[in-house]
Amino acid sequence: MYAILAFLVLLALAPYCTRAALFINKKTYMGPDFFEDFTWETADDPTHGRVNFVDLQTALRNNLTAASTNKFVMRVDSTTLVSNDSRGRDSIRIISNDAYDDAIVLIDLSHMPFGAAVWPAFWTLSGEGPWPNGAEIDIIEGVNYDTQNLASLHTTSSCYMAQQRAQSGFTVSTNCDAAVNYNQGCGTRFIKPNSYGSGFNSAGGGWFAMERSREDGVKVWFWSKHEDNVPRNIRDADTFIDPSSFGMPSASFPKDTCDYDTHFNAHRMIFDMTLCGDWAGSEFSSTGILGSCNEYVDATPNAFQDAYWEVNSLHVYLPLPDNFSGIIFPENILG
């Protein structure tokens, strides 16, 4: 009887919450899943950072990573002086083994890396490449003492964004082509409080959601941990979620001036923490710290005690299949 009533309620709600808008949970990553379902990369940093990306065994041995049932932590080394002839300070860069096409990526974080010389990012990248073919989507990114998150696209040519569009953040750049403007890409700076750095961490973290689809392009949302208007299906990471309930995104990259199929394919997810490098290094002088960025990294290990990710969960949702035949209860849909 309850299932029948729920189905009737769903029919009544259909004009407001259509099944076409729904996404269903495909995979959840928590705790040890990041050891098993991600590749721990050890190649040189492509952004020329003063870092030495280490493998999983080294990270475990040197206390740079840990996992429990519902927590995953990865950090920059904060105890060792770095020699001049090394690649740099030990750090971590991991990439998901699976790639996803149209999807919503939802991450629940308690802490993100932060501090002078620190350049963290959580982003997605074409599983086919070579970069920038298939595009790059930066979901979380900033450097040094930034206080607001920057979401960006980096693509091949002929992908542009309008200066004004339906987003709460403000447009930093409009040409997504990685070959121009020193690979600035097209970026949007968030204006919601506590979206990055020390403010994010002091507020207890929060959620970021990124939707990419052929219908709507790319959108990124952010909710701080103690906001009153966090959608319930975000807070609870429901089996079904409906992005139309999320409200206005902080960043929007619509498809009308950037053909989706030309520029995007299935993406893998990446976490990394580089130090100095092309962006954080070029803006290091703004921190007011004397000397070079690389020298600071080598000689000041305790400066990186706050340079770590603490991930509660990471979820990937895929569009609900057309042939899905299960009963969808309203509480699984509405935020």
N, C-alpha and C positions, 0 to 999 in steps of 0.2 A: 504493500500500500504506500509506504513512504517513497519508494522509487517512482511510483506512478505520479504521486503528488509533485515530486521534484521535477519530473519530466514536464508536467503541465506548467509549472512555474517557469521552467526554462523556455517553453514555447512563448509564454507571455513576455519574457525578457528579450526574445529574439531581436526585436527592432533596435534594441539598445546595446546588445552584446552578441554579435554574430559569431558563429563558429569559425568563420574565415579569419577572424582576428586572433584566434587562440593559438598558443604555443604549448607543447607538451614536453615535460622533462625527458631529455635523452640520456644525460649522464651527469652525475654529481661527483665532484672530487673533494675529498676530505682527508685530512691527516696523512696516513701512509700512501694514499693514492698518488700523491705528488712524487713519491719515490718510484712508483711502478709505472705510472701512465705518462710521465714526462721524461724527456731526454735531457741529461745534464751536460750542457755544452762546455767545451774546453778550448775552443779556437780563440785566436786573437780577437779583441773587441773591434768590431767594424767601425765604431765611432771614436776610436783612438784614445780610449780612456786609460787611466793609470790603474789597471785592474788585471788580476790573474784569475780567470774563471776556472773553478776547480770541479772535479768530478764528484759524484755522490759519496764515494768511499772517503775521499779526502775531507769533504764537508762534514761527514759524520764524525770522523776521527778528530777533527779540530773544533768541534762544537759550533759549526757554522749552520747547522740545520738540526731540526728535531720535529717529531710528529707525535701526536696523541690521537685518540679517537676523533676528536673534533677540533684539533688545532694543527696548523702547519707553520713552521717558522724557518726563515732563511735569512742569514745576516752576513754583513761585511765583517772581516776580521778586525777586531778592535784591541788587540793585545800585542801585536808584533811590529817592530821596526822593519821597514822595507829597504832592501839593499838597492843600490843604484843600477845594478846589472840584472834585476829581475823584471818581469813584465809589469809588476805592480802589486797592489794590495789584494789579497785573496778575496774573491767575491763569487757570486752565483748568477748563472744565466740558464734558465730551463725553458723547454719548449714542448708543448703537448704532442703526443704521438699521433693523435687523431686530428683531422681537419674537418671543418664544418662550413657549409655553404649558408643559405638563409638560416638565421638563428638569432636567439637572444642569449647573450652571455651575462650572467648575474654573479657578481662577486660580493661576498660579505667579509669585510676587513676590520680588524681591531687596531692595526698599526701599519703605517707605511714608512719606508726609509726617508730620512730627513737630515739636513745639515749642510754646512759648507762643503763644497766639492762634490756633493752627492747628486747623482742623476738617476733616479729610479724610473721604471716604466712598466706598465702592464698593457700589453698590446697584442694585436693579431697580425699575422703575416701570411701571404700566399704559401700554400703547401707545395706549389709547383715551381714558382719563381721563373727565372732569377729576378730578384728585386730590381726595380719596383713593379715588374709585371705581376698582375693579380692584386696589387695594392698593399698598403699597410694602414692599419687603423690603430691610432694611439688612444687608448681609453683613459689611462692615468699617466700623467707625465709632468715633470717639473724639475727645477734645478735649484741648488743652494738653499736660500731661505724663502723661496716662493711660498705664497699663502693661498693661491687659487689654482685649481687644476687647469690643464690645457689638454683638450681633445683635438686630434688632427687626423687628416688623411694625407698620405703620400702615394702618388699614383704615376702612371705614365701620362703622356701629354693629352690635352683636350679635356681636362676635368677642372671645372671652375665652380665657385660658389658665389651667390649673390651676397652683397654686403649686408643687406637686411633680409632676414628670414625668420621663420617661426621657431625661435629658441630664446631662452632666458639669458644665455651668456652673450658676450660681445665678440664680434668678429675681429680676429687679429690679422688674418691674411686670407686671400680668396683664390689664389692659384695653387691647385693641388699637385701640379707637376713637380716631381722630385728633381728634375733637371734644371729648375730655375730657382732664383732667390736662395742659393746655397742650401737647397733641400729644406726650405722652411715648411713646405706643404701648406695646406689650408687649415687654419686652426681657429678654435673658439675658446676663449678664456671664460671659466665659470665665474658667476657672481654670487652664487649661494655661499653662505658662510661655511667655513670649516671643510672645504672640499679638498684641501691639500696640506701636507706638512704638519707643523706643530699644532695648528688648530684642529686638524682632522684627528690627530692622536689624542689631544687633550679632551676632545669631545667623545672619546670612546670608539672612534671609527665610524663606519657607515657602509652604505651599499652603493655600488655602481652597476648600472645595467646598460648594455649596448645591444641595440637591435639593428640588424642589417637584413634588408629584403629587397627584392626586385620591385615591389610595389612602392616602398617608402624610402629607399636609400638607406642611409645610416643615421642613427640617433643615439645619443648618450644621455642618461639620467644620473642624478646623484641625490642621495638622501643621507643626511647626518644621522647618527645612531639614535638621537633623542628628539628628532623632529616629530611633530604631532601628526603630520599628514603622510607618513610612510604607508604606501599601499599594503594592505594585509597580505596579499599574495607575494609581495616582495619580502616582507618581514618573516613570513613563514616558509618562503621558498616552496609554494604550492606545486602540485603536480601539473596543473594548468595555470597559465598566466595570460593576461590580455593586456598588451601594451597600450591600448586605448584608455586604460584606467590609470596610467602613470602620470598624466598631466603633461604640461609643456616640457620638452627636453631641455637640458642645459645646453646641448649642442646638437645641431641638425645639419645634415649634409644630404640634401634631396637629390634625386636622380635627374631632375629636369635639365640641369646643365652639366651632368656627368653621367654618361651612359653606363648603366650598371653592368651589363654583360660584357662590355668592352673592357672595363677596368677592374672587375672583381671576380675572383673565383674562391674555392674553398680555402679557409684560413685555419692555421694552427695558432695557439695561444702562447704568449711568451711573458715571463717575468724576468727582469734583469735589474741589476744595480751596478751601474758603472760609476767611475769617479773621474772628475775633470773631463777630459775628452772635448769633442767639438763644441758642445753647448755649455756644459757646466764650467769647463776650463776657460772658455772665452768670456764668461761673465763672472769669473771668480773674483776679480778686482772689486766688484761691487759689494762683496762681503765685508770689506774693510780690513781683511787679514793681510798682513805684509808677506812678501815673498811670492813664489810661484805656486800654482795649484798642485803640481806634481810634488814639489818639495813638502808642501803641507801634508799631502797624503802619506808620503814616506815616513815623515818624522813625528806624526801626531796620531798614534793609534787610538788613544782614548777619545778622540773627536768623533769616532764613528760608532759609539755605543748606541746611538739612536738610529743607525742605518740598518734597519731590518724590516722584513714583511712578516706580519702575523695574520694568516688567512684562516677564517672560520670555515668557509665553504666556497666552492666555485661550481656553478650550475650552467649547463648548456641545454637550451630549449630549442626544439625544432617546430616548424609549422605543423599544425594538426593535419594529418593526412585526410584527403577527401573521402577515403573509404572508412574513416573511423566510425565505429558503430556503437561505442560504449555510451552509457548514460553519463552526462556531464552535470554534476550537481552545482547549483548556483554558487554555493560557498567556495567552490574551486575557481570561480571565474572573477568574482568581484573583489576589488581591492579594499 
